[in-house]
């Protein structure tokens, strides 16, 4: 019983960190899904192509992917205008 209070306090002190981590994971997943959806739309890639295959298409492409990386950074910074600008500069893989 004497160990119960320290254990509860330890668990409670970690709750904000766990909540932040869960929020960050969710935010990352939502950004990843948004850019995947937007790239599919822009490049007319069917939804039957998995996200992993989509990523591989861009990584294996001979095009300069700096626009994709810049779009991801702008999305992470929640800068919608820059995101749209860089997304429009993306060269679609063949």
C-alpha positions as CSV (number, residue, x, y, z in Angstrom):
1,X,0.0,0.0,0.0
2,X,2.8,2.4,0.8
3,X,4.0,2.0,-2.8
4,X,0.6,2.8,-4.3
5,X,0.8,6.6,-4.0
6,X,4.3,6.9,-5.6
7,X,3.2,4.6,-8.5
8,X,0.0,6.6,-9.1
9,X,2.0,9.9,-9.0
10,X,4.6,8.5,-11.5
11,X,1.8,7.4,-13.9
12,X,0.0,10.7,-13.6
13,X,3.2,12.6,-14.3
14,X,3.7,10.7,-17.6
15,X,0.1,11.3,-18.8
16,X,0.8,14.6,-20.5
17,X,3.9,13.2,-22.3
18,X,1.8,10.2,-23.5
19,X,-1.0,12.5,-24.6
20,X,1.4,14.8,-26.5
21,X,3.0,11.7,-28.1
22,X,-0.4,10.4,-29.2
23,X,-1.4,13.8,-30.6
24,X,1.9,14.1,-32.5
25,X,1.4,10.6,-33.9
26,X,-2.1,11.4,-35.0
27,X,-1.1,14.8,-36.5
28,X,1.7,13.0,-38.4
29,X,-0.6,10.4,-39.8
30,X,-3.1,13.0,-40.9
31,X,-0.4,15.0,-42.7
32,X,0.9,11.9,-44.3
33,X,-2.7,11.0,-45.5
34,X,-3.3,14.5,-46.8
35,X,-0.2,14.6,-48.9
36,X,-0.8,11.1,-50.2
37,X,-4.4,12.1,-51.2
38,X,-3.2,15.3,-52.8
39,X,-0.4,13.6,-54.8
40,X,-2.9,11.0,-56.0
41,X,-5.3,13.7,-57.1
42,X,-2.6,15.8,-58.8
43,X,-0.9,12.9,-60.6
44,X,-4.1,10.9,-61.3
45,X,-2.8,7.9,-59.4
46,X,-5.7,5.4,-58.7
47,X,-6.6,4.5,-55.1
48,X,-5.8,0.9,-55.9
49,X,-2.1,1.9,-55.6
50,X,-1.1,1.6,-51.9
51,X,0.5,4.4,-50.0
52,X,3.7,2.4,-49.9
53,X,3.6,2.0,-53.7
54,X,2.9,5.7,-54.1
55,X,5.9,6.6,-51.9
56,X,8.1,4.2,-53.9
57,X,6.9,5.8,-57.2
58,X,8.1,9.2,-56.1
59,X,11.3,7.9,-54.5
60,X,12.2,5.8,-57.6
61,X,11.4,8.7,-59.9
62,X,14.3,10.5,-61.7
63,X,12.5,13.8,-61.1
64,X,13.8,16.2,-58.4
65,X,11.6,15.6,-55.4
66,X,12.5,18.9,-53.6
67,X,9.0,20.2,-54.3
68,X,7.5,17.2,-52.5
69,X,9.8,17.7,-49.5
70,X,9.1,21.4,-49.4
71,X,5.3,20.7,-49.5
72,X,5.7,18.3,-46.6
73,X,7.6,20.9,-44.6
74,X,5.0,23.6,-45.4
75,X,2.2,21.2,-44.3
76,X,4.1,20.4,-41.1
77,X,4.4,24.2,-40.4
78,X,0.7,24.5,-41.1
79,X,1.4,27.0,-44.0
80,X,-1.4,26.1,-46.4
81,X,-0.4,28.7,-49.0
82,X,3.2,27.5,-49.3
83,X,1.9,23.9,-49.3
84,X,-0.3,24.6,-52.3
85,X,2.5,26.4,-54.1
86,X,5.0,23.6,-53.6
87,X,2.3,21.0,-54.4
88,X,1.7,22.7,-57.8
89,X,5.4,22.4,-58.6
90,X,5.5,18.6,-58.0
91,X,6.5,16.7,-61.1
92,X,4.5,13.4,-61.3
93,X,6.4,10.2,-61.8
94,X,5.7,8.2,-65.0
